[in-house]
Each structure stands twice: as structure tokens, then as C-alpha cells.
Amino acid sequence: MTSMLTYTFKNLPNTSKWALQFFVRPLSCSSQLQAAPATQTKSKKTLAKPNIRNVVVVDGVRIPFLQSGTSYKDLMPHDLARAALSGLLTRTNVPKDVVDYIIFGTVIQEVKTSNVAREAALGAGFSDKTPAHTVTMACISANQAMTTGIGLIASGQCDVIVAGGVELMSDVPIRHSRKMRKMMLELNKAKTLGQRLSLISKFRLNFLSPELPAVAEFSTSETMGHSADRLAAAFAVSRLDQDEYALRSHSLAKKAQDEGLLSDVVPFKVPGRETVTKDNGIRPSSLEQMAKLKPAFIKPYGTVTAANSSFLTDGASAMLIMAEEKALALGYKPKAYLRDFVYVSQDPKDQLLLGPTYATPKVLEKAGLTMNDIDAFEFHEAFSGQILANFKAMDSDWFAQNYMGRKTKVGSPPLEKFNNWGGSLSLGHPFGATGCRLVMAAANRLRKEGGQYGLVAACAAGGQGHAMIVEAYPK
Amino acid sequence: MVASRAIGSLSRATASRMRRCPGYICRSFSGSSALQTRTHINYGVKGDVAVVRINSPNSKVNTLNKELQSEFMEVMNEIWASDQVRSAVLISSKPGCFIAGADINMLASCKTSEEVTQISREGQRTFEKLEKSPKPIVAAISGACLGGGLELAISCQYRIATKDRKTVLGAPEVLLGILPGAGGTQRLPKMVGVPAAFDMMLTGRNIRADRAKKMGLVDQLVDPLGPGLKPAEERTIEYLEEVAVTFAKGLSDKKISIKRDKGLIDKLMSYAMSIPFVRQQIYKKVEEKVRKQTKGLYPAPLKIIDAVKTGIEQGNEAGYLSESQKFGELAMTRESKALMGLYHGQVLCKKNKFGTPQKEAKHLAILGAGLMGAGIAQVSVDKGLRTILKDATLAGLGRGQQQVFKGLNDKVKKKALTSFERDSIFSNLTGQLDYQGFEKADMVIEAVFEDLSLKHRVLKEVEAVIPDHCVFASNTSALPINEIAAVSKRPEKVIGMHYFSPVDKMQLLEIITTDKTSKDTTASAVAVGLKQGKVIIVVKDGPGFYTTRCLAPMMSEVLRILQEGVEPKKLDSLTTSFGFPVGAATLVDEVGVDVAKHVSEDLGKAFGERFGGGSVELLKQMVSRGFLGRKSGKGFYIYQEGVKNKNVNSDMDGILASLKVPPKSEVSSDEDIQYRLVTRFVNEAVMCLQEGILATPTEGDIGAVFGLGFPPCLGGPVFAFRALPLRGSVRCSEGSGPAQEVRGRLRKTVHPVPAAHRSR
């Protein structure tokens, strides 16, 4: 009962009026910031660069991430995106007409709303004068949306950007077979009854077998879980290690949820259903329970199971990004700067999920920081095995020298700074939306736990990867 | 006790391979000396699983030789005697090779069939012990698992294979004219069913791991890993071992059953096979097919059928006995020796004896997008060579590009490539009509029309745009390279590369060097050819080089025989039943009558009377009537799209009648005709060797078999010349004894013209 009470209280700022929120936030955050040890010396005081505009995150929200097939299952992707946008409007109270541009990331596209950013923006009540486009880059689609926005601001083209991402795995486009489609299209063109009949006579029953969207890598036809299992084996990551890591993720997520740390979550009243207020995939279990599961991809001896993989998720996120001076002019107190970022790509077969390994040293180098400068790591957790393999790769001189063309390893992130509020394994991973969650988690953690620099990194299908430095906005 | 432990830790420290595995306890039951003397096998224990690693020293492959076998048995006996060990894993430490087969030299050194039979008996006994092992043995297969290697694997209780392209299982003994002699003919049918076993043993085909799993030949697959904390290959083998150890444990703990779930079709099949009548029908069918395909020229397939049949119908004992006896008999046959000779020759012709070229050729340019040009492009791009395909016209270029694409796409249909790999390979090809980018080319191969002045023109054009180091290779089948090189500013960079059509199927590449060709140019051409997957012979320049020159006198004899009134169909059946893959008349049609005419005239001029016999007039008249062979739809036969059985072109009757020559009865029996053809071939091959066109007899054999389809059962012309009682040859050459005289030394003059024509 008490927990329920505290829960509503904690959610109060999210749902209640802007003024109240403004009041609450400085209270809860400033003390934290002051408490943060400023003793640690950084390689750089700030990552601000001369002659380049500072880009800030004013705030970011997400609707609760749900396991696919649950409360969002009857909705369409733009409904989720719309909810995230509405949440952002409520949270930030940003005047709609100052938004210059809207960018959303998504992976599995609903054919009817292929530019889901535009449909959602219109539905969320944004000005029809605000253009919107959709980007796709597998699991780093939202990151791509954000960095596209950064580019537009830094180059002076825009001042205010809304970036976000959405994924609805409860419904995916299942198509007719190519043969069937071809026949239907030709039927469209057929003019006479004779032509139609002759076309129909070519129909065979196998035309009806549907075409499912491939869950496999196009270039290699390998499913991601399979690749993750091979990756874990290549780095000799044991099943137990993977299960332990997954358990950590779920436990930390549970703790963060219970303590109300996941403040980026905004409630979503699902039409015809209850109001969804929290992520539903967090399920701390026991190692014994997890050990009972059979491998999901490489049977019967693989190590990747349902319990140590991220699950199919529905969800959406949105972020308000501005040029610093614009944010200040509008009276905002930004949460963080978005600093240097990199995209990397490598062999999509054997190194499909090693994006963070490649991206981390590169972005640190670019920013002039070291691993020690980072106070909060937020990595996308596709699979336990993937995270642990990345750790091992980052900690290997041999790998750095032979595959990354570097002299030495970058080192693996200290676990106590790593995904402290859970990760994709436990919170869920709506492909197109995760990027914004990572950045907001890093920004919120820096504010809450103290510290200056956060590092966000993620892998993506196609053997690509991304990393970005998030710098806390000074109090 | 302490001592043995000390030895254990010592050997752990010394054997680097073992050091890599944490938790690896090396045990040496018979003391350190035994461990040190073992050179092929090392062995250790993980928990209660013995891991036996095969690694023959100083070799890329493991072969089952006597040494390895005895070490293996020694190790297995220790394992069986040990209380600590409950199961075992067999694995190779060599990436890319489990066991490539038995040591052929072991057979070659045997003098009698009894000796060979004895080897087989020993093998059978060894593998029987494995089969009956009280402790389960898991074969962990990565790389080639062929011949004796396969027989070893199927004697084990369980098989796990890596699912990569290098991992192939097969029983290729038949290709060497022998049979699987270590229980293979007995075990394989039980494991994969009689029809599949016949298919494997009679074709000798390699079976990829995923297919092997479907057939029930292996029980589990392990995916190859990418790089981790060590190189991918190394880690994959380690992983395979880890998985195999888990399964070995599971088997000894009875948690895993070795019984496989059979599908409905398998069940039906095995039910059908339990009916004697069905079995008899299968034997009969297979035998018929084999007889039809081998024309009775190869004894091994029939003996394989026999050995399988004996085992199934009369029980194991009789089966093993029959297998080993037939193995002994086959090893002594001429056919087997011929095939093994070719095998050795092929291995030799896959090496670059000219050393590493100064600059590795990475950028290729091919002139002419015809059948040959596009074919060369196809075998280049799929090995990762950046290739420019240049043609004079857009239509010609398009045709060539389509040919390359189709070649690759056919592989996709056979699942040898993924569509993605196809696309990425195809991106190595640049089609163009100009010389753009030739400044980067390391080698230009011209495959333009066979016309000297045209070749001169392109050579000059190309030399104006290519860099200094670039090799100019001519793909010509008959034009002398020195004549082509005559207009070159840099003749040391000019060489001949004679490919055979269809390029992606024919394994041979004949490289032709002139006196001026530099060694580095040759090395570069051989390196490119090897990269393209070719078997290579390097010959000296001269009219017709080696292959075309050998073919020409035989073709002359073909014309003569046709002039004598032998029907094309009859001639074809005589040649194919002698072991040629294509009938002689069909061959003329396939090569192209105009080409044949061209070559006959040119070489006739160059060599004179020795190339006589048939009348070139025949070809001339055919060309003038437009009977150019398959490409024009008519030659000796009529070719129609979609019609399989071709009919004789009746319009030829008039031409043949006008050029009729009366046959000589003393050399006109079927056998005589066959020998008349083959001896003219052999004669010319030996002449090439004598004149130094060929550097080695081996290259002569390989060139003839792989490029021209010379009967493999004869081992190639030089092999045949040495080994065969060339009765026909002797008779044809009037008993003047070139055969006898030259057989030993190959130096004396070979009598040039076979008798049939001299006495004309």
C-alpha cells in the first residue's frame, strides 16, 4: 500500500502540471549534484568546442516499454509515437510552434505510415508547418534521429528539434508472396475478362504462403540470437556468466523502478484499456530458474536463452533537443549536452554485435577523454552474451591490435558505473526507440548519481555501432 | 605417484597446445618417453573425457599412415584401460583437415594384392575395435574428413562437425580406382541407407556438413566462430572440442542417446530395404547405371557394389572379407595406378614452381566478353580479383556480364553461395567499352577473336595504357605467342594463358612461355591461374602448344575415319567407349568446325605430313555450307534447342561421299579405329615431351586428361605410352619400334606417321 502511494507520488511530477514539476525537480536533483564528488579530475573540463553551437537535451520521455503482445497490441506504431510526443509536450511544455523539425527512428515499418514521424506529429497536435522525417538504422535508429538533429542544430539550420523513436513488435507487416503480389498487380492492369481469367488460371496454392519479415540479417541470413550465441562462444562467455549478467540487469531495473528513478517514463492511457504506467518486462528471477531454460538459437548446446536476451518490445521515446542559447532564451534548464558521437561498422557476420567495442575508443579519442573520465556508462544490452563479449573484446590487446588497428585495448567499463538502472535486457528494447532511452538514462544518472560525462554505446544489425558522449549540464 | 605427477606437469608445460586449455590435465600412463615418441597424436584428459588430438608433423593434412595408426591404437588402448576415462573425443589440431584419407604411398609401396589386403584387414580390425568401444567415442570433425578419415569417423559412436565450407565428408576412393577398404563399404550403408551410400561411394562426391547432418552422417553441427580473444580458426577448433567433450560426457552418462530419430521417409526406406526383392532391384539398377557410365573401363565401382552386396546379403564377416580382398585386387589394377598417377600429377600442377611473383596481381583486365572472356572473368571475380571486362560493343559486353551473373546465380540455386555473396562477388566485375582503369591493371588477359592482326592491334592499344609491370596474357588456342609478342614493346611481359571452355568447369590452364617471357611473368601467370582454381601446365611456345597440337593429329584421324565411311554416331560411341568423355565427331562440332579447320590448316603447314591423314577439304566444305557445329545449329549433327537426342546431319552425306577413301581392312576393326585415334594423340604427346614443349611427362598427362578429356583410366598419354602394351601403336607404326625404344628414355626420335597413312 505504501509502495503504491510512493509510486503515485513519484509519478506525480510526470503527470501533474508543469509548474509543480519545475518545483520538484530542482529539489531532487540539486542536492544530488552537490553531493557528487567533484574531486575526480577530468581530462577535459568540458567538451564545448569553439565556433560550434552547444546542443542540449532539454528533456526526454518514453512511454512504458511493454513486452510485445500485451497492452499495446491493438495499436499502430504512430499511436505509440504520438503518445511519446504528447508526453514530451506535457513534460516540457514546449510551444509547438518553436519546434523546427521532428525526426523519428523506426525499424520494422508499418507500410501505411512509412514516415511515422510525420503521422505521429500531426496526431500529437504539432503544427502542420513542422516537417518531419523518419530514419532507420536498426537498433540505433533513435540515435540516428538524435544525431541528425544535432547536425541540423550545429550547422545552424535549426534551433529546436524533437527526436525520438518507435517500435511496435506486436504487429509486423506480413506480406503476400511475391508471386501472389505479382499476380494481384497484373490483375489490376488486366482489362478484359479473358485476360483476368487467364491470369487467375495461373494461380497456385503456394502463392498463398505468406512472407514474414525477416528476423535474420539480410547479408548472412543469420538470426541475431544465433550470431550472439556464436559471439559469446568466440569470446568463451559461459552460460552462467550470461545468466548472472541478465539477473543483474533485471535486479537493477527492478530497483530503479521501485525507487522511481526511471523518471523518463510517462504514463500512457491506452484507448479501451487501462493506463500503462510502468515497464512490464522487468522480471528478476533466480539463477536456478534461468539455468532450466533451453538454448533458444543454437540447439541443444548453445548458451543464449530467452532469459539472457532482450525481448520483443513495444514502445516509443521522444526528446527535446535545442541549441543551448535557444533553450536558455526559452527559459529552460537543460539536462545535458550532447557531445561527440561516432558511428562504426564492421563484419556483419562474425562481429555483428561488437559495435560498442569499436565505437567506444573512437568516441573517447574524438572527445579527448579516457575511460576514467566516464561516470555513467549506458550500453544497449541486446544479449547478455553480447555485452560480456564486448567487455572481453574491449579488454583485449590482441583484439585491439588485430581487428581494430589500435595499439592497445581501451579497457572494459567498470561494472559499478555500468547500466545501473537496468538495460535493454530488463527494460525492453523497442528497436527504434532504445537510443533515446539510453541518452536519457545517462543524462538522468549523471544528475542523480553525480558526475560529468556519460558514454552511450549500442550495437545494431548490419554490423554497425554507435557511441556518444553525454555531458551533464552544470547546475 | 609424485614422479608421474611431475611428468604430467612437465609435459603440460612443454606441449604448447595443451597449455592453451585451462583445466587440461595431461596424463601419460606409460611414462614420458611414450609421450615424446608420439609425433602424430597427443592426448589428454578433461574431467573423465579423453581428448585425442591428431596432428601429423610437417604437413598441412593428416593422413592415415602406419605410424599414425599405431600411435592411435596405443592411445586408444590406454584409454580403454584407464579407470579415469569414461569417454573420448577424437579431434584434429589442424584447421581445415580432420583426416584427409589414407596414405596413398602406403598402397603404392605394396608389391602384391595380398599385401594391400593385409593393410585393409588391419584397418578393419582397428575400426571394429572403435565401433565396439565400451566407452563412447565422439569424432569432432572440422575440415576434410575423407576416405579413411570418414571410415574412422563412422566407426565412432557420435559425430560432430563444424558447419563451414571446408568441412566435407566423402568416400573418394573410387576416384583413385579403389574402394573404401577399412569397413566403409559395410558401415556406410547401415548409417545412411543403401542408396545414399552407393551415391557417396560410387561418385566419390564431397558432402558438406549441413547435408551430412540431414543424411544422418553426422549427429550435431557446430557453427564456425568469428574472432574472439584468439584467431577464429583456432577458437573454432577449441569450441568444437568443448562441445564434443560435453556430448562425450552426456553419452557416457547416458543423458544423450546415440539413436537417431528417423523421419517417416527414412523409416519407409529402411522397411523397403528389408525386402530382398527391393534390394536386388536396387543392386541391379545401380549396376546398370555404373556399367553405362563407366563403359566397363573402371573396375572399382562394380567391386564396390559387390562388397556392399556381400555384406548385406551374407553378413559382416563375409562383407569385410570381400571388401579387403577387392581392395587388394583393385590396388593392383592398371586403372588404379593410372588414377593415382593423375592424383599425384594434379597435386604437382597445383603448385607454383616459378616462385612468388614480385607483385601479386590483384587487378585484372580481360579483353573480349565472349564465352572465354566472361568465363575467365567469372573464375577471377569469385576469388576476389578486381576484374575489368572490356568488350567492343555494349551488346557483347552485356552478354558477357550476363554469363558471369548466371554462372554465379547457378551457384546460388545450388546453395553453394548466398544471394548476398553473389552480389558482393559480382561487384568485383566492372564492365566497360574503353580502356579506363587499365593503368591500374596488373595483368591483362585478351580473349578476342583468334586473328593475329586483331591480337596485334589490341596488344598495341593495351600497351599504351597499362603500367610497366603489367603482364599481357593471350588466351589463344593455337596462335603462336611469339608471333603475337612480335609487335610488343616488352615481349618479356607477354605470355599465353590457354583456358578451356567452359572456363568455370574445365580445370586446366595451359600457360605458354616464349623464349623472351621472363620468369617473373610466368610466376605471375601461374599465381593468377592457381588463384582461379586451375590445374596448371606450363609449356613452351610452338604451333598448337601442347594441347591443341596433340588434338590435331587425332582430329586428322577422325576425318580420315569419317571419310572411310564410319558413321559419326558409330565413331562417337567408339571414342566414348574407349574412355573419352565426348565422342570425336561431337567434339569437332563442339569446338567449332571453322576453328578446327583453322587449326588443321595452320598446324598442317607447320608439321607437314605427320598431321596428315584426313582431308582438311572435308572441314572446308563444311564451313562453306555453314555447318559450323553446335554454334550454327548444324555440323555432323543437327542441334535444336530443347531437343536432347541429336540427329545426324544428312546433308553431310554428299560431302562425305565426295571425299570417300576406301578403308583398309587390316586396320578397320572397332578396336583398330580406337587405337588409331589414341596412338596419334599419344605419339604427338611424346613428341612434345621430346622436343621440350613439355617440361615433364606429368604435365603432359595432366594437360591431356584435364584439358582434352583423354581417358583418365589410361592415366594420360605419357603414362599410357609407358604402361600400356600399345598394341595398336606398334602396329600402326609398322613395328618400327618407337614405342619400345622410347618407352625407357623418351629421347630417341619418335616415328612420326602412323602406318595406316604411310602405306596409303
Interface residues (C-beta under 8 A of the other chain):
Chain A: F218 S219 T220 S221 H226 R230 L231 A233 A234 F235 A236 I298 Y301 D347 K349 D350 Q351 A389 K392 A393 S396 W398 F399 N402 Y403
Chain B: Q220 D223 P224 L225 G226 P227 G228 L229 K230 P231 A232 R235 Y239 V243 T246 F247 T418 F420
